[in-house]
């Protein structure tokens, strides 16, 4: 017997061996990714309590009616003591008490008042409880703001959108509702691509493309009306100004006259003139992020001043990657003109005066930024350029993002107008990873999952190792953190949507569980396929994951109708941060590809991790 075993602890491999000796079926968890996960933490020690939970995962009767029978004192009803025992031992609700159990009975028990008077719960009431939001896999404490909001803005991931006014960046109908939708979903950084319009009224649209136009004034009105309905924390407007000085003045006047005191005044004071204010200090404020021609300075009395002598013209710089998109959508005569000529656009003084924070500066390299960049200056970097930096200098990128705000935007040559994978940039601490909120798919699933935490306020506190100067490398094969072993039992599905056709009246469902995080944690495992299972399949498959950096990990449940002859059909998905995933018997509420609820469609799972 090893020293570890004499202390009552065994490692994971010994745990698996012991389960096999107990004749516990484990074949369904042996996948290539599982073996890799075990190898990463083969010396991770587990105590007696941990072993008991692992044992229960593989042996328990797990359907709701089985659970009811297991915990019912008489096999017919649950007493408050029965329910409380289930909540504390299986659901890990450590703060639950008799009052909590009674409250659940009152909320979910539909049968006879006499049952409630006697403090009893029927099987029907238990089923309603176990499949309700009370048992949602997402930690309900995280549905409200629970993180510190008094740190500088550089300490947060910020929900950001790009080209929200249309779901096709080149050809499409622009729609003001895109901005409303993004704001209601907690977006805190909106992009406005502003161009000259008729009658001196500037428009928002994707430049040199065939999308229709929206009045800038209408967008600002929407921001004024809906900007702080979902979140009270600061809203960033990332403006791309392609207008002449006259129409710039129009935009500036609209911002001032419509937003009024929501804009930060030039005499805005902060306690610390060497770092950005916190989201808490900037509640209900709109920050303008746009190229300036005058420099901000800050005296030790913390009063902002404008430095004169820098007013003039700047070059309207077009991203060469964007130019490649122009080639594909603009007639050849115009295209040749745009490729050969760059305009110079003078910046109106009135517009310059409303930019107090977040002055954009060109990013050259990390060394130059350390020596020259000021704390209120920010960088905008295309996803392709940023990915090169991630691969070449990930550690330096993390350090840079601990000091300066960085916005990542989509490169212009994305032919299919898809979104890049945002977690690859969150892994190095990039703050504003801008996505098109109207493009469904994996990227937006991850974005929704990340930002549903902290009350959906659009600000997520970055891990300490990204803000305190620690040398963090997301590409390391091993990290100096305690890894998390997560066991997810896929039990059953309920009310799954079935698209019936003449050739197919049922589905062959399979559940894929994905971990998206640092390179060492990225993993995919799936349940068995159930042929012709219908709307209420039962899998009872157990998947095991090792996660080395849980603070950055997102868990995505994907339900598919498997088809060997063509691409699998999407049924539903749900994504959440690993740190927001609750232990016990949990409901996974399935969403459509564009994030809409598919209620009552759910997965029923059991989760345990240590």
C-alpha positions in Angstrom: 0.0 0.0 0.0 1.4 3.4 -1.0 1.8 6.3 1.4 -1.1 8.0 -0.3 -3.3 5.1 0.3 -2.3 4.9 4.0 -3.4 8.6 4.2 -6.8 7.6 2.8 -6.1 9.1 -0.7 -5.7 7.3 -4.0 -4.8 8.7 -7.4 -7.2 8.7 -10.4 -5.8 5.6 -12.0 -6.1 3.6 -8.8 -9.7 4.9 -8.5 -10.5 3.6 -12.0 -8.8 0.2 -11.2 -10.9 -0.1 -8.0 -14.1 0.6 -9.8 -13.2 -2.1 -12.4 -12.6 -4.6 -9.6 -16.1 -3.7 -8.3 -17.4 -4.7 -11.7 -18.6 -1.2 -12.6 -19.0 -0.8 -16.4 -16.6 1.8 -17.6 -16.2 1.0 -21.3 -18.3 3.9 -22.4 -15.8 6.5 -21.0 -12.7 5.1 -22.6 -12.0 7.5 -25.5 -8.8 8.9 -26.8 -9.5 12.2 -25.2 -10.3 10.5 -21.9 -7.1 8.6 -21.8 -5.2 11.8 -22.5 -7.1 13.5 -19.6 -6.2 10.7 -17.2 -2.6 10.9 -18.2 -2.5 14.6 -17.4 -3.6 14.1 -13.8 -2.7 10.5 -13.1 -1.2 11.6 -9.8 -4.1 13.7 -8.7 -5.2 12.4 -5.3 -8.8 11.6 -4.3 -10.2 11.1 -0.8 -12.9 8.8 0.4 -15.7 11.2 -0.2 -14.5 11.9 -3.8 -14.4 8.1 -4.4 -17.9 7.7 -3.1 -19.3 10.3 -5.6 -17.4 8.7 -8.5 -18.8 5.3 -7.5 -22.4 6.8 -7.4 -22.1 8.3 -10.8 -21.6 4.9 -12.4 -24.0 2.9 -10.2 -27.0 5.1 -9.3 -30.5 4.8 -10.6 -30.8 8.1 -12.3 -34.2 8.8 -13.8 -36.4 11.2 -11.8 -38.9 8.4 -10.7 -36.0 6.3 -9.6 -34.6 9.1 -7.5 -38.0 9.7 -5.9 -38.3 6.1 -4.9 -34.7 6.2 -3.5 -35.3 9.1 -1.3 -39.0 8.7 -0.3 -39.5 7.3 3.2 -42.7 5.5 2.3 -42.3 5.2 -1.5 -45.3 7.4 -2.0 -44.3 10.9 -0.9 -41.2 13.0 0.1 -41.2 14.6 3.5 -39.3 17.9 4.0 -36.6 15.8 5.6 -36.4 13.5 2.6 -36.2 16.4 0.2 -33.6 18.2 2.3 -31.5 15.1 2.4 -31.6 14.8 -1.4 -30.7 18.5 -1.8 -27.7 18.4 0.6 -26.3 15.0 -0.4 -27.0 14.8 -4.1 -27.5 18.4 -5.2 -24.7 19.8 -3.0 -27.0 22.6 -1.9 -24.9 23.3 1.2 -27.0 26.2 2.4 -30.4 24.5 2.1 -32.5 24.1 5.2 -36.0 22.9 6.1 -37.4 26.2 5.1 -35.8 25.9 1.6 -37.3 22.4 1.2 -40.7 23.6 2.3 -40.5 26.6 -0.1 -39.7 24.2 -3.0 -42.7 22.0 -2.1 -45.0 25.1 -2.2 -43.6 26.2 -5.5 -43.8 22.8 -7.3 -46.4 20.6 -5.6 -49.6 20.6 -7.7 -51.6 18.0 -5.8 -54.0 18.7 -2.9 -53.5 21.3 -0.3 -53.6 18.6 2.3 -50.3 17.4 1.0 -48.7 20.8 1.7 -50.3 21.0 5.1 -48.7 17.7 6.0 -45.4 18.9 4.3 -45.4 16.2 1.7 -44.3 16.1 -2.0 -45.8 13.7 -4.6 -43.9 12.2 -7.5 -45.5 14.8 -9.8 -44.3 17.6 -7.6 -40.8 16.1 -7.5 -40.7 15.8 -11.3 -41.7 19.4 -11.7 -39.0 20.5 -9.3 -36.2 18.3 -10.7 -36.9 19.6 -14.2 -37.3 23.3 -13.3 -34.9 26.2 -13.2 -34.3 25.4 -9.5 -32.2 22.5 -10.8 -30.7 24.3 -13.8 -27.1 23.4 -14.4 -26.2 27.1 -14.5 -25.6 28.5 -11.0 -28.5 30.8 -10.3 -26.4 32.9 -8.0 -24.5 33.9 -11.2 -27.7 35.3 -12.8 -27.0 38.5 -10.9 -23.8 40.6 -10.6 -21.6 38.7 -8.1 -18.1 39.7 -9.2 -16.0 42.7 -8.1 -16.8 45.7 -10.3 -14.5 48.3 -8.7 -11.3 47.3 -10.6 -9.9 49.2 -13.7 -11.7 48.3 -17.0 -8.6 46.5 -18.1 -9.5 43.7 -15.6 -12.6 42.6 -17.5 -13.8 40.8 -20.6 -16.3 43.1 -22.3 -19.2 41.8 -24.5 -18.6 43.4 -27.9 -20.3 43.4 -31.3 -19.2 44.2 -34.8 -21.5 45.1 -37.8 -24.6 44.3 -35.7 -26.9 46.1 -38.1 -26.9 43.2 -40.6 -26.3 39.5 -40.6 -24.3 39.8 -43.8 -21.5 42.3 -43.8 -21.4 42.8 -47.5 -24.9 42.2 -48.9 -27.9 42.5 -46.6 -30.7 44.6 -45.2 -29.5 46.9 -42.4 -31.8 46.9 -39.4 -31.8 49.1 -36.3 -33.3 46.1 -34.4 -29.8 44.6 -34.5 -28.6 47.2 -32.1 -31.6 46.8 -29.8 -31.1 43.0 -29.8 -27.4 43.3 -29.0 -28.0 45.8 -26.1 -30.8 43.6 -24.7 -28.3 40.6 -24.7 -25.8 42.6 -22.6 -23.5 43.9 -25.3 -21.3 46.7 -23.9 -19.3 47.7 -27.0 -21.1 48.6 -30.2 -19.5 49.4 -33.5 -20.8 52.3 -35.7 -19.4 52.5 -39.2 -20.3 56.1 -40.1 -20.3 57.4 -43.7 -21.5 60.6 -45.4 -25.2 60.6 -46.2 -27.6 62.8 -48.2 -28.8 66.1 -46.7 -25.8 66.2 -44.3 -27.3 63.3 -42.3 -24.5 60.6 -41.8 -25.4 56.9 -42.2 -24.3 53.7 -40.6 -23.5 50.8 -43.0 -20.6 48.6 -44.0 -18.4 50.7 -46.2 -18.0 49.8 -49.9 -20.5 47.1 -49.6 -24.1 46.6 -50.8 -25.8 46.7 -47.4 -28.5 49.3 -46.9 -28.1 52.3 -44.6 -29.3 53.5 -41.2 -29.3 57.1 -39.9 -26.6 57.6 -37.3 -29.1 59.7 -35.4 -31.5 56.7 -35.1 -28.7 54.5 -33.8 -27.8 57.1 -31.1 -31.5 57.4 -30.2 -31.7 53.6 -29.7 -28.6 53.7 -27.6 -30.1 56.5 -25.4 -33.3 54.5 -25.0 -32.0 50.9 -24.6 -28.3 51.4 -23.7 -28.8 50.6 -20.0 -31.9 48.5 -19.8 -30.0 45.2 -19.4 -26.8 46.5 -17.9 -26.0 49.7 -15.9 -22.3 49.4 -16.6 -20.5 51.6 -19.2 -21.3 51.3 -22.9 -18.5 51.8 -25.4 -19.2 53.1 -28.8 -16.4 52.2 -31.3 -16.8 54.7 -34.1 -15.3 54.3 -37.5 -15.6 57.8 -38.9 -15.5 58.0 -42.7 -17.4 61.3 -42.9 -16.3 64.8 -44.0 -15.8 67.3 -41.1 -19.3 68.8 -41.7 -21.1 65.5 -41.1 -18.6 64.7 -38.2 -20.0 67.8 -36.5 -23.5 66.5 -37.1 -22.5 63.2 -35.4 -20.9 65.0 -32.5 -24.0 67.2 -32.0 -26.2 64.1 -32.0 -24.1 62.5 -29.4 -24.1 65.5 -27.2 -27.7 66.5 -27.6 -29.2 63.0 -27.4 -27.0 61.3 -24.8 -26.5 64.5 -22.7 -25.1 63.6 -19.2 -24.4 60.0 -20.3 -21.3 61.3 -22.0 -18.2 61.8 -19.8 -17.4 65.5 -19.6 -13.9 66.9 -20.2 -13.5 67.7 -16.6 -14.2 64.2 -15.5 -12.1 63.4 -12.4 -10.9 60.1 -11.1 -9.1 59.2 -8.0 -6.2 57.7 -9.8 -4.9 59.5 -12.9 -2.7 56.6 -14.0 -5.3 53.9 -14.7 -8.8 53.6 -16.3 -11.8 53.9 -14.0 -13.8 50.9 -13.0 -17.2 49.8 -14.4 -18.7 50.7 -11.0 -17.4 54.3 -11.3 -18.6 54.6 -14.9 -22.2 53.3 -14.4 -24.7 54.7 -17.0 -21.9 56.4 -19.0 -21.2 56.1 -22.7 -17.5 56.1 -23.7 -16.5 57.1 -27.2 -13.7 55.1 -28.8 -12.5 56.9 -31.9 -9.4 58.2 -33.5 -8.4 61.6 -32.1 -6.1 64.3 -33.4 -5.7 65.9 -30.0 -3.9 64.3 -27.1 -5.4 63.9 -23.6 -3.2 64.6 -20.6 -4.0 64.3 -16.9 -2.6 66.4 -14.1 -2.0 65.1 -10.7 -5.2 66.8 -9.6 -7.0 64.3 -11.9 -8.5 66.8 -14.2 -8.4 66.0 -17.9 -7.0 68.6 -20.3 -6.6 68.8 -24.1 -3.1 69.4 -25.4 -3.3 72.0 -28.3 -1.2 71.9 -31.4 -2.3 68.5 -32.8 -5.3 69.5 -34.7 -5.1 68.6 -38.4 -5.8 65.8 -40.8 -5.3 62.1 -40.5 -5.2 59.4 -43.2 -8.3 57.3 -43.5 -6.5 54.0 -43.1 -8.1 51.0 -44.7 -7.2 47.6 -43.4 -5.6 45.7 -46.3 -7.6 42.7 -45.3 -10.8 44.8 -45.6 -9.6 45.8 -49.1 -9.7 42.2 -50.2 -13.4 42.1 -49.2 -14.0 45.2 -51.3 -12.6 43.5 -54.3 -15.3 40.9 -54.1 -18.3 43.2 -53.9 -17.5 46.5 -55.6 -17.7 47.0 -59.4 -14.3 47.0 -61.0 -14.2 50.7 -61.9 -14.7 51.7 -58.3 -12.5 49.0 -57.0 -9.5 50.3 -59.0 -10.0 53.7 -57.6 -10.2 52.5 -54.0 -7.1 50.3 -54.3 -5.0 53.2 -55.6 -6.1 56.1 -53.5 -6.4 56.9 -49.8 -8.4 59.8 -48.7 -7.4 62.3 -46.0 -10.3 63.2 -43.7 -10.1 66.2 -41.4 -11.5 65.6 -37.9 -14.0 68.2 -36.7 -13.0 69.8 -33.5 -16.5 69.3 -32.1 -16.1 65.6 -32.6 -12.6 65.4 -31.1 -13.9 67.1 -27.9 -16.2 64.3 -26.9 -13.5 61.6 -26.8 -12.2 61.5 -23.3 -11.3 57.9 -22.8 -10.1 55.0 -25.0 -8.1 57.0 -27.5 -7.2 54.4 -30.3 -3.5 54.2 -31.2 -1.8 52.1 -33.7 -0.3 48.9 -32.3 3.3 48.4 -33.6 4.7 45.8 -31.2 4.7 45.0 -27.5 8.1 46.7 -26.9 6.9 49.9 -28.4 3.6 49.8 -26.3 5.5 49.3 -23.1 7.6 52.3 -23.8 5.1 54.7 -25.4 1.5 53.7 -24.8 -0.5 55.7 -22.2 -3.0 54.0 -19.9 -6.1 55.6 -21.6 -4.9 54.6 -25.1 -6.4 51.4 -26.7 -5.6 49.2 -29.6 -7.8 47.7 -32.3 -6.3 44.6 -34.0 -7.7 42.3 -36.7 -8.3 38.7 -35.8 -5.7 37.5 -38.3 -3.0 39.9 -37.0 -4.0 39.1 -33.4 -3.8 35.3 -34.0 -0.2 35.7 -35.2 0.6 37.6 -32.0 -1.1 34.8 -30.0 1.0 32.1 -31.6 4.3 34.0 -31.5 4.1 35.9 -28.2 1.2 34.7 -26.1 2.8 35.6 -22.7 3.6 39.1 -23.9 0.1 39.5 -25.2 -1.3 38.6 -21.7 1.0 41.2 -20.1 0.0 43.9 -22.7 -3.7 43.2 -22.0 -3.2 43.6 -18.3 -2.3 47.3 -18.9 -4.2 48.4 -22.1 -7.6 47.8 -23.5 -7.6 45.8 -26.8 -10.4 45.3 -29.2 -10.3 42.4 -31.7 -12.3 42.7 -34.9 -13.0 40.5 -37.8 -10.7 40.6 -40.8 -12.4 41.8 -44.0 -11.6 38.8 -46.1 -13.9 36.5 -44.2 -15.8 35.2 -47.3 -18.6 33.5 -45.5 -19.0 36.2 -42.9 -18.5 33.8 -40.1 -17.2 34.7 -36.7 -13.8 33.6 -35.4 -13.5 31.6 -32.2 -13.5 34.2 -29.4 -11.9 32.0 -26.7 -8.6 32.0 -28.5 -8.3 35.7 -27.7 -9.9 35.5 -24.3 -7.1 33.0 -23.5 -4.6 35.9 -23.8 -6.8 38.4 -22.0 -8.2 40.4 -24.9 -11.0 42.6 -23.6 -13.3 43.4 -26.5 -13.5 40.4 -28.8 -16.1 41.7 -31.3 -18.5 39.3 -33.0 -21.4 39.8 -35.3 -24.3 39.0 -33.0 -26.6 38.2 -35.9 -24.4 35.2 -37.2 -25.4 32.0 -35.4 -23.0 29.2 -34.7 -20.3 28.0 -32.3 -18.7 31.4 -31.8 -21.9 33.1 -30.6 -22.7 30.1 -28.5 -19.4 30.6 -26.7 -20.0 34.3 -26.4 -23.4 33.8 -24.9 -22.0 31.2 -22.5 -19.2 33.5 -21.4 -21.3 36.6 -20.8 -24.4 35.0 -19.2 -22.3 34.9 -16.0 -22.2 37.9 -13.7 -25.8 38.7 -14.2 -25.4 39.1 -18.0 -24.1 42.6 -17.4 -21.5 42.4 -20.2 -18.5 42.6 -17.9 -16.7 39.4 -16.8 -13.8 39.7 -14.3 -10.6 38.1 -15.8 -8.7 35.6 -13.7 -6.1 37.0 -11.3 -3.3 35.5 -13.3 -4.2 37.7 -16.2 -4.3 40.9 -14.2 -1.4 40.6 -11.7 1.6 40.3 -14.0 1.9 36.6 -13.7 3.7 34.9 -16.6 0.8 32.9 -18.1 1.1 30.9 -21.3 -2.2 29.4 -22.7 -0.2 27.0 -24.9 1.6 25.3 -22.0 1.1 21.6 -21.8 0.8 21.8 -18.0 -0.2 24.7 -15.8 0.5 25.5 -12.1 -3.1 25.3 -11.1 -5.1 22.5 -9.4 -6.8 20.6 -12.3 -10.5 19.9 -12.1 -11.7 16.4 -12.9 -15.3 16.7 -14.1 -17.7 13.7 -14.6 -20.8 14.5 -16.6 -23.4 11.7 -16.8 -25.7 12.2 -19.8 -28.9 10.6 -18.5 -31.8 11.5 -20.8 -33.4 14.0 -23.1 -36.9 15.3 -22.8 -39.2 17.0 -25.4 -36.4 17.1 -28.0 -37.7 18.8 -31.2 -38.2 16.3 -34.1 -38.4 17.5 -37.6 -40.5 14.8 -39.3 -40.4 14.2 -43.0 -41.7 11.6 -45.3 -38.5 9.7 -45.1 -37.8 10.3 -41.4 -40.2 10.2 -38.5 -37.8 10.0 -35.6 -34.2 11.0 -34.7 -31.0 9.2 -33.9 -29.8 11.5 -31.1 -26.3 11.9 -29.7 -25.0 14.4 -27.1 -21.6 15.9 -27.7 -19.9 17.7 -24.7 -17.1 20.1 -25.7 -14.6 21.9 -23.5 -13.3 25.2 -25.0 -10.5 26.8 -23.1 -6.7 26.8 -23.2 -5.0 24.4 -25.6 -4.5 21.7 -23.1 -8.1 21.7 -22.1 -9.8 21.7 -25.5 -11.7 18.4 -25.7 -14.7 16.7 -27.2 -16.5 13.6 -26.1 -19.9 12.2 -26.9 -22.5 9.8 -25.8 -23.6 6.7 -27.8 -26.0 7.2 -30.7 -29.6 6.0 -30.0 -31.3 4.9 -33.3 -34.9 6.0 -33.6 -35.0 7.1 -30.0 -37.7 9.7 -30.4 -38.2 12.8 -28.3 -37.3 11.2 -24.9 -34.0 9.3 -25.3 -32.1 7.7 -22.5 -28.4 7.4 -22.7 -26.9 7.0 -19.2 -23.4 7.6 -20.5 -20.7 9.0 -18.4 -18.0 11.4 -19.8 -14.8 12.4 -17.9 -12.8 15.5 -18.5 -9.6 17.0 -17.0 -9.5 20.8 -17.0 -6.3 22.5 -16.1 -7.4 26.1 -16.3 -11.1 26.1 -15.2 -11.4 29.9 -15.0 -11.1 30.1 -18.8 -13.1 26.9 -19.7 -16.5 26.9 -21.4 -18.7 23.7 -21.5 -20.9 23.3 -24.5 -23.6 20.6 -24.8 -24.6 19.9 -28.4 -27.4 17.6 -29.3 -27.4 16.2 -32.8 -29.4 13.9 -35.0 -26.7 11.7 -36.4 -26.8 10.7 -40.1 -24.0 8.6 -41.7 -24.9 9.8 -45.2 -24.9 13.5 -44.7 -24.1 16.3 -42.2 -25.6 15.7 -38.8 -28.7 17.8 -38.0 -28.6 20.3 -35.2 -31.1 19.7 -32.5 -30.1 22.1 -29.7 -27.2 23.4 -27.6 -26.3 25.1 -24.3 -23.0 26.7 -23.3 -21.9 27.9 -19.9 -18.6 28.6 -18.0 -17.3 25.6 -16.1 -17.1 27.8 -13.0 -20.9 28.4 -13.2 -21.7 24.7 -13.5 -23.5 23.2 -10.5 -23.1 19.7 -9.1 -25.8 17.2 -8.8 -28.8 16.3 -11.0 -29.3 19.2 -13.3 -31.4 20.4 -16.2 -29.6 21.6 -19.4 -32.1 24.0 -21.1 -31.6 23.6 -24.8 -31.3 26.6 -27.1 -31.6 27.0 -30.9 -28.7 27.9 -33.1 -29.5 31.6 -32.7 -29.8 31.4 -28.9 -33.6 31.2 -28.6 -35.1 28.9 -26.0 -36.4 25.5 -27.2 -38.5 25.0 -24.1 -39.6 22.5 -22.9 -36.6 20.7 -24.6 -34.0 19.8 -22.0 -31.2 17.4 -21.2 -31.2 15.7 -17.8 -27.6 15.1 -16.5 -25.6 14.5 -13.4 -22.5 16.5 -12.7 -19.7 16.0 -10.2 -16.2 17.6 -10.2 -13.3 17.9 -7.8 
